[in-house]
């Protein structure tokens, strides 16, 4: 079966769930739907487009594992929206191992002309395949069973690691850290601190504890794994082509894809084995052969 290859111009449209504080405040609301949209090549530079391998109208194809990166537009009534946008991400996990684009599998739409991207969710819940990439294309690639399983495994591993990082930094300990930091930060950045205190009191209630509000602290806490991603390679969100200490995310994805391909090849070999019974068999004819 053939699938459309992904290109830089293809749009991703999705609905992500993030904790937030909607106007007029101060009541926090968990898991607010945020509408998001962006093309696969967005603001941040990335190593996944392939300028030497182009599709229709000169748009570059994408490699498997392409991530749109941070700063994806999100639309919702949420005072924490700037932090949500800063820590966002949307990643394509499926690709054709038999069709290489500059040495790596070409990204493909798992639903033929639509791909399911793994989208950010902050600390509210695990990342979900809630991003839909609309990918019409005349460039078609074939996905093996191993490609499909490898993409599923890669997505599951990224989901688990990213959610673990988010939960690790979205803790009471992080909230206490922000509480200790907010006084010096406000005094250093805002000479008119009393006016700021009045504003935050009106919006959030106890302004002296604004940064330790669990929803605010959790959202701020997502900045920390984002920074870690620059050093180690982020499961979800922008990762430099060469991180400061290498790209752990790429290595993990390659491992997960390889395991999926091994399983797929084993399943394919099982059914291709001449000793495996083939069904349906031809019904015997009356009287013998």
C-alpha positions in Angstrom: 0.0 0.0 0.0 1.2 3.5 -0.8 1.2 6.6 1.4 1.8 10.3 0.7 5.2 11.6 1.6 5.3 14.6 3.9 6.5 18.0 2.6 7.5 21.2 4.4 4.3 23.0 3.2 1.9 20.5 4.6 -0.3 22.0 7.4 -0.7 20.4 10.9 -4.1 21.2 12.5 -4.8 19.9 16.0 -6.4 20.4 19.4 -4.1 20.1 22.4 -5.1 19.9 26.0 -3.2 22.2 28.5 -3.9 23.4 32.0 -4.7 27.1 32.1 -6.2 30.1 33.8 -9.0 31.5 31.6 -10.2 35.1 32.0 -11.3 36.7 34.2 -9.4 34.4 36.7 -8.3 33.4 39.3 -9.8 30.0 39.0 -7.4 27.5 37.2 -9.0 25.0 34.8 -7.3 21.7 33.8 -7.1 20.4 30.3 -8.4 23.4 28.3 -8.6 22.6 24.6 -6.2 24.7 22.6 -6.5 24.9 18.8 -3.2 24.8 17.0 -2.1 25.1 13.4 1.3 25.3 11.6 3.1 24.0 8.6 5.7 21.2 9.0 8.5 23.7 8.5 7.8 26.6 10.9 9.9 29.2 12.8 12.8 27.2 14.2 15.6 25.8 11.9 15.5 22.0 11.8 17.6 19.3 10.1 14.6 17.3 8.8 13.7 19.0 5.5 15.7 17.7 2.6 16.5 20.5 0.2 18.1 18.0 -2.3 15.0 15.9 -2.4 12.0 17.8 -3.5 8.3 17.2 -4.2 5.8 19.1 -6.4 6.4 22.8 -6.8 9.9 22.6 -5.4 8.9 22.0 -1.7 11.3 19.8 0.2 10.3 16.4 1.5 10.6 15.6 5.2 12.6 12.9 7.0 11.0 10.6 9.6 11.1 12.1 13.0 10.5 15.7 11.9 9.4 18.0 14.7 7.8 21.3 13.9 9.4 22.7 17.1 8.5 25.2 19.7 6.4 28.3 19.3 3.5 26.7 17.6 0.5 29.0 17.5 -2.1 28.0 20.1 -5.5 29.6 20.4 -7.4 29.5 23.7 -8.5 31.9 26.5 -5.6 31.2 28.8 -3.4 33.6 30.7 -0.6 31.0 30.5 -0.8 30.9 26.7 2.7 32.4 26.1 4.3 29.6 28.2 2.2 26.9 26.3 3.4 28.3 23.0 7.0 28.5 24.1 7.1 24.8 25.2 5.0 23.3 22.3 5.9 20.6 19.8 4.5 18.3 17.2 6.3 15.3 15.8 5.9 13.0 12.8 7.0 9.4 13.6 6.1 7.4 10.5 8.5 6.9 7.6 9.5 4.6 4.7 12.7 2.8 5.3 12.9 1.8 1.7 12.7 5.3 0.4 15.6 7.4 1.7 15.7 11.2 1.7 19.4 12.3 2.2 20.2 9.1 4.0 17.1 8.8 6.3 13.6 7.3 5.9 11.2 9.7 4.2 8.3 10.9 6.4 4.9 9.5 5.4 1.3 10.0 6.2 0.1 6.9 8.1 -3.5 7.4 7.0 -2.5 7.6 3.3 -3.1 11.4 2.9 -3.3 12.4 6.6 -0.7 11.8 9.3 -1.1 11.6 13.0 1.4 13.8 14.8 2.3 13.4 18.4 1.4 16.8 20.0 2.3 18.5 23.2 0.1 18.5 26.3 2.3 19.9 29.0 2.0 18.4 32.4 -1.7 17.9 32.1 -1.5 14.5 30.4 0.7 12.4 28.1 1.3 13.8 24.6 -1.3 12.5 22.2 -1.5 12.0 18.4 -3.9 14.9 18.2 -2.2 16.7 15.4 -3.6 16.0 11.9 -1.2 16.7 9.0 -3.1 17.2 5.8 -0.6 15.7 3.2 -1.9 15.5 -0.4 1.0 14.6 -2.6 1.9 13.0 -5.9 5.1 11.6 -4.3 4.0 8.2 -2.8 6.0 5.8 -0.7 5.4 2.3 0.6 5.4 1.4 4.3 6.4 -2.0 5.4 4.8 -3.6 8.5 8.1 -2.9 10.2 7.9 0.8 9.3 4.4 1.0 10.8 5.4 -0.8 14.0 8.6 1.2 14.2 6.6 4.4 14.0 4.2 3.2 16.7 7.0 2.2 19.0 8.9 5.5 18.4 5.7 7.5 19.2 5.1 5.4 22.4 8.6 5.9 23.6 8.6 9.6 23.0 5.2 9.9 24.7 6.5 8.1 27.8 9.8 10.0 28.1 8.2 13.5 27.5 5.4 12.9 29.9 7.9 11.6 32.5 10.0 14.8 32.1 7.0 17.0 32.4 5.8 15.3 35.5 9.2 15.4 37.0 9.5 19.1 36.7 5.8 19.8 37.4 6.1 19.0 41.1 5.6 20.8 44.5 9.4 21.1 44.7 9.5 23.1 41.5 6.6 25.2 42.8 8.6 25.9 46.0 11.6 26.9 43.9 9.5 29.4 41.9 8.1 30.8 45.1 11.6 31.6 46.4 12.6 33.1 43.1 9.6 35.3 42.4 10.4 38.1 45.0 13.9 38.9 43.6 12.6 38.5 40.0 9.7 41.0 40.5 12.0 43.5 42.3 14.7 43.2 39.6 12.4 43.3 36.6 9.5 45.5 37.8 10.3 48.7 39.7 6.6 49.3 40.1 6.1 46.1 42.0 3.1 47.3 44.0 1.2 48.0 40.8 2.2 44.5 39.5 1.0 43.0 42.8 -2.4 44.7 42.4 -2.8 43.4 38.9 -1.9 39.8 39.8 -4.1 40.0 42.8 -7.0 40.9 40.6 -6.2 38.2 38.0 -5.0 35.3 40.2 -6.0 36.0 43.8 -3.1 35.6 46.1 -0.4 37.4 44.1 2.3 36.6 46.7 1.9 32.9 45.8 1.3 33.3 42.1 4.3 31.3 40.9 3.5 28.5 43.4 0.0 28.1 42.0 0.2 24.4 40.8 -1.1 25.2 37.3 1.3 28.1 36.9 4.2 26.2 38.4 3.5 23.2 36.2 3.4 25.3 33.1 6.6 27.2 34.1 8.2 23.8 34.9 7.8 22.8 31.2 10.5 25.4 30.4 13.0 23.2 32.2 12.6 20.0 30.1 12.6 22.3 27.1 16.0 23.6 28.1 17.2 20.0 28.7 16.1 19.2 25.2 18.7 21.6 23.8 21.4 19.7 25.6 20.3 16.1 25.2 17.7 16.1 22.4 14.0 16.6 23.2 11.5 13.8 22.6 9.0 16.5 21.7 9.8 20.0 20.6 12.8 21.6 18.9 16.1 19.8 19.0 19.3 21.3 17.5 20.8 19.2 14.7 23.8 18.7 17.0 23.0 19.1 20.6 25.6 20.3 23.2 26.1 16.7 24.3 24.7 14.9 21.3 21.1 13.9 20.4 19.8 11.3 22.8 16.3 11.7 21.3 17.5 10.7 17.9 19.3 7.6 19.3 16.2 6.5 21.2 14.0 7.0 18.2 16.4 5.0 16.0 16.4 2.2 18.6 12.6 2.1 18.8 12.2 2.2 15.0 14.8 -0.6 14.7 12.9 -2.8 17.2 9.7 -2.2 15.3 11.2 -3.1 12.0 12.7 -6.3 13.5 9.3 -7.3 14.8 7.6 -6.5 11.5 10.2 -8.4 9.5 9.8 -11.4 11.8 6.0 -11.3 11.3 6.4 -11.0 7.5 8.9 -13.9 7.5 6.4 -16.0 9.4 3.7 -15.6 6.8 6.1 -15.9 3.9 7.5 -19.2 5.2 6.5 -22.0 2.8 5.7 -24.2 5.8 3.0 -21.8 7.0 -0.5 -23.0 5.9 -2.1 -20.6 3.4 -5.7 -19.8 3.8 -8.3 -20.0 2.3 -7.4 -23.3 0.6 -9.2 -24.6 -2.4 -12.1 -26.8 -1.6 -11.6 -30.4 -2.6 -13.5 -31.4 -5.8 -15.8 -34.4 -5.7 -14.1 -37.7 -6.6 -10.5 -36.7 -5.8 -8.2 -34.1 -7.2 
